[in-house]
């Protein structure tokens, strides 16, 4: 067996060994070569420009090897790249704050959360002081459950909605913008939704049998429920009825009612979930809807493809938020906006 110069170099690079002595550059028998390899197996290393794998890694620690080079099953956590917003935002740390002071603020927040009557002025102050650190942690991938454990007041609908005002500050509060903006387009939404789903037929029946004083509330809840249908999207991806539990990393609302008619006529409690975590309970349907939508911003979640048109419409037409790097609205959304 004759080794070319290229083969010699290749073998030396692969095994991290260099022959020396009388037989340097010579040819050994296959048996001698095999014995040499066995004698030095503990020292054999696969060399590469940026890492090395030892024999022990290959044969004795397969699990660690997979972890070392990322060959593990991807988690369905909300922090996975397919549900996180691509952030172009430069987070500036709070002036005068460091890890020690932030830890102290977090301790105060957690202490207040355990009280029956927390000092909400102190809570608002500490949430503001820790905002920059919290945004950096979330953008860098802190899981939802961990965020809620560290900043438990985000489980309160009002505090969660207020967080959007810190992210996108304006003169008019996010909650007020949502309510006023949606009421302004509600008649058009109800008109466009007619005949587009079975839920629209149920709304017609409910409205026909309702008292006059109940109509404003029914119209508002129906408009929120029917909104996705005008974009040919399904409300079931955003709202579930009864005990139905949908496994999704995105914000969802679980209503206690078992049918859409009851959901339109009553203002019963509901549960808001994110990434399989029960985040908060809301007393009214519209509060739950706004809270769930605010969580896309609070937890830095990208819009899911199956609700992208609906959520983009809410962002650009209802609450007037434009983020850096936002793409042009889809034609479907632009056509709907032009009809209002």
C-alpha positions in Angstrom: 0.0 0.0 0.0 1.6 3.3 -1.1 0.6 6.5 0.5 0.7 9.7 -1.4 2.0 12.9 0.1 -1.6 14.1 0.2 -2.8 11.0 2.0 -0.1 11.4 4.6 -1.1 14.9 5.3 -4.7 13.9 5.4 -4.1 11.1 8.0 -2.0 13.4 10.1 -4.7 16.0 10.2 -7.5 13.6 10.9 -5.9 11.8 13.8 -3.9 14.6 15.3 -0.7 12.4 15.2 2.6 13.0 13.4 5.0 10.1 12.7 8.5 10.4 13.8 11.6 8.2 14.3 13.2 5.8 11.9 10.0 5.1 10.0 9.0 8.8 9.6 7.5 9.2 6.2 7.7 5.4 5.6 5.1 2.8 5.1 4.0 0.3 7.9 2.0 -2.8 7.6 -1.7 -2.6 8.2 -1.3 -4.7 11.4 1.4 -2.4 12.7 -0.7 0.6 11.9 -3.8 -0.9 13.6 -1.7 -1.7 16.7 -0.4 1.8 16.9 -3.9 3.2 16.7 -5.2 0.9 19.5 -2.3 1.9 21.7 -3.0 5.6 21.2 -6.8 5.5 21.0 -7.1 7.6 24.1 -5.0 10.3 22.5 -6.7 10.3 19.1 -8.7 13.5 18.5 -10.7 14.7 15.6 -9.4 18.1 14.9 -11.4 20.8 13.2 -10.9 24.5 12.8 -13.3 25.5 15.6 -14.0 22.4 17.8 -12.8 19.0 18.7 -14.5 15.7 19.4 -12.8 13.1 21.5 -13.3 9.3 21.2 -14.9 9.5 24.7 -17.4 12.0 23.3 -18.4 9.7 20.5 -18.7 6.4 22.5 -19.4 7.3 26.1 -21.3 10.6 26.1 -23.7 10.6 23.1 -26.2 12.7 25.0 -23.7 15.4 25.9 -22.4 15.4 22.4 -25.9 16.1 21.1 -26.3 18.9 23.5 -22.8 20.3 22.7 -23.6 20.6 19.0 -27.3 21.3 19.1 -28.7 18.0 17.9 -31.6 18.0 20.3 -35.3 18.2 19.8 -36.5 21.8 19.6 -38.8 22.9 22.4 -42.2 24.2 21.5 -41.6 27.1 23.9 -42.8 30.5 22.8 -39.2 31.6 22.6 -38.5 29.5 19.5 -37.5 31.6 16.5 -40.7 30.8 14.6 -42.9 32.6 17.1 -40.6 35.4 18.3 -40.6 38.8 16.6 -37.3 39.6 14.9 -36.2 42.5 17.1 -34.4 45.5 15.7 -35.0 47.4 18.9 -32.0 48.7 20.8 -32.8 48.3 24.5 -31.1 50.9 26.6 -30.8 50.0 30.3 -32.5 52.2 32.8 -30.4 55.1 34.0 -29.0 54.4 37.4 -30.1 50.8 37.4 -27.9 47.7 37.5 -28.4 44.0 38.2 -28.4 44.6 42.0 -30.9 47.4 42.0 -33.2 45.5 39.5 -33.1 42.5 41.7 -34.2 44.7 44.6 -37.1 46.1 42.6 -38.1 42.5 41.5 -38.1 41.5 45.2 -40.4 44.4 46.0 -42.8 43.4 43.1 -42.9 39.8 44.2 -43.5 40.9 47.9 -46.4 43.2 46.8 -47.9 40.5 44.7 -48.3 38.3 47.7 -50.3 40.9 49.6 -54.1 41.1 49.6 -54.0 44.8 48.8 -50.7 45.7 47.0 -49.5 49.2 46.8 -50.3 49.8 43.1 -48.3 53.1 43.1 -45.2 51.3 44.2 -45.9 48.5 41.7 -46.2 50.9 38.8 -43.0 52.6 39.8 -41.0 49.3 40.1 -42.5 48.0 36.8 -41.3 51.2 35.1 -37.8 51.0 36.7 -37.4 47.4 35.6 -38.9 47.9 32.1 -35.6 48.1 30.1 -34.2 45.0 31.8 -37.4 43.1 31.3 -37.6 43.9 27.6 -34.0 42.8 27.1 -34.7 39.5 29.0 -37.9 38.8 26.9 -36.2 39.7 23.6 -33.3 37.5 24.4 -35.6 34.6 24.8 -36.8 34.3 28.5 -39.8 31.8 28.5 -43.2 33.2 29.3 -43.6 31.1 32.4 -40.2 32.5 33.7 -41.2 36.1 32.9 -44.5 35.7 34.8 -42.7 34.2 37.7 -40.2 37.1 37.9 -42.7 39.8 37.1 -46.0 38.4 38.5 -48.0 41.6 38.0 -48.0 40.9 34.3 -50.7 38.4 35.1 -53.1 41.3 35.8 -54.9 42.5 32.7 -54.5 46.2 33.5 -50.7 45.9 34.1 -50.2 43.7 31.0 -52.1 46.3 28.9 -50.1 49.1 30.5 -46.9 47.4 29.4 -47.7 48.1 25.8 -47.8 51.8 26.6 -44.2 51.5 27.8 -43.2 49.7 24.6 -45.1 52.1 22.3 -45.8 55.3 24.3 -48.4 57.7 22.9 -50.7 60.4 24.3 -53.7 58.1 24.2 -53.5 54.8 26.2 -53.4 51.5 24.3 -56.6 50.3 25.9 -58.5 53.5 25.0 -57.1 53.5 21.4 -58.3 49.9 21.0 -61.8 50.6 22.3 -62.3 53.8 20.4 -60.7 52.6 17.2 -62.8 49.4 17.2 -66.1 51.1 17.9 -65.4 53.4 15.0 -65.2 50.6 12.5 -67.7 48.2 14.2 -70.7 48.9 11.9 -68.5 48.1 8.8 -67.1 44.9 10.4 -70.6 43.7 11.1 -71.8 44.5 7.6 -68.8 42.8 5.9 -69.1 39.7 8.1 -72.7 38.9 7.1 -72.9 35.6 5.3 -69.3 34.7 5.7 -69.7 32.2 8.5 -72.2 30.2 10.6 -71.3 32.4 13.5 -72.6 35.4 11.6 -76.0 33.7 11.2 -76.1 33.1 15.0 -75.4 36.8 15.6 -78.4 37.7 13.5 -80.6 35.4 15.5 -79.3 36.7 18.8 -79.8 40.4 17.8 -83.3 39.7 16.7 -84.3 38.3 20.1 -82.3 40.8 22.2 -83.6 43.8 24.2 -82.7 47.2 22.8 -80.5 48.1 25.8 -78.4 44.9 25.3 -77.7 45.6 21.6 -74.5 47.7 22.1 -72.8 45.0 24.1 -74.0 42.3 21.7 -72.7 44.2 18.7 -69.3 44.8 20.3 -68.8 41.1 21.2 -70.1 39.9 17.9 -67.7 42.3 16.0 -64.7 41.0 17.9 -65.8 37.4 17.3 -66.6 37.9 13.6 -63.6 40.1 12.7 -61.3 37.2 11.5 -64.1 36.0 9.1 -63.8 39.2 6.9 -60.1 38.1 6.2 -61.2 34.4 5.7 -59.5 33.5 9.0 -61.0 31.5 11.8 -61.8 32.9 15.2 -61.2 29.4 16.7 -57.5 30.1 16.4 -57.9 33.0 18.9 -60.9 32.0 21.0 -62.0 28.6 22.3 -65.3 27.6 23.9 -65.9 25.6 27.1 -63.3 23.1 28.2 -61.6 23.0 24.7 -57.9 23.3 25.2 -55.8 24.2 22.2 -52.0 23.5 22.3 -50.4 26.6 20.9 -47.6 29.0 21.8 -49.8 32.0 20.8 -52.2 34.0 23.0 -55.7 32.5 23.2 -58.9 33.2 25.0 -60.9 30.4 26.6 -64.5 31.3 27.2 -66.6 29.5 29.9 -69.6 29.4 27.5 -70.1 26.4 25.2 -71.6 28.2 22.2 -71.2 31.5 20.3 -74.7 32.7 21.0 -74.1 32.7 24.8 -70.7 34.3 24.3 -72.3 37.2 22.4 -75.1 37.8 24.9 -73.2 37.4 28.2 -70.2 39.2 29.6 -69.0 36.2 31.6 -65.4 35.5 32.8 -62.7 34.1 30.5 -59.2 32.8 30.7 -56.2 34.1 28.7 -53.4 31.7 27.9 -50.0 31.9 26.3 -47.7 29.0 25.4 -49.8 26.6 27.5 -49.6 28.9 30.6 -52.8 30.2 32.2 -51.9 33.9 32.5 -55.0 35.7 33.8 -58.7 35.7 34.2 -60.8 38.6 32.7 -64.2 39.6 33.9 -65.5 40.7 30.4 -65.0 39.4 26.9 -63.6 42.7 25.5 -61.1 42.9 28.3 -59.9 39.4 27.5 -59.7 40.2 23.8 -57.5 43.3 24.4 -55.4 41.6 27.0 -54.7 38.6 24.7 -53.8 40.9 21.9 -51.5 43.0 24.1 -49.5 39.9 24.9 -48.2 39.7 21.3 -46.3 42.9 22.1 -45.5 42.2 25.8 -44.0 38.8 25.1 -42.5 39.7 21.7 -44.5 37.2 19.8 -44.8 37.2 16.0 -48.3 37.0 14.5 -49.2 33.4 13.5 -49.8 32.9 9.7 -53.4 31.8 10.3 -54.3 35.1 12.0 -51.8 37.5 10.5 -54.3 39.5 8.5 -56.6 40.0 11.5 -53.9 41.0 13.9 -52.2 43.2 11.4 -55.5 45.0 10.9 -55.8 45.6 14.6 -52.2 46.9 14.8 -52.3 49.3 11.9 -55.9 50.4 11.7 -57.2 50.1 15.2 -54.3 51.0 17.6 -52.1 52.7 15.0 -48.8 51.0 15.9 -46.0 50.9 13.3 -42.9 49.0 14.4 -39.4 49.3 12.8 -39.0 46.8 10.1 -42.8 46.2 9.5 -43.5 45.1 6.0 -46.2 46.6 3.8 -49.7 45.4 4.7 -51.0 42.4 2.7 -53.4 43.4 -0.2 -56.3 41.7 1.6 -55.9 44.0 4.7 -55.4 47.1 2.5 -58.6 46.3 0.6 -60.6 46.0 3.9 -59.1 49.2 5.3 -60.0 51.1 2.1 -63.7 50.1 2.6 -63.9 51.8 6.0 
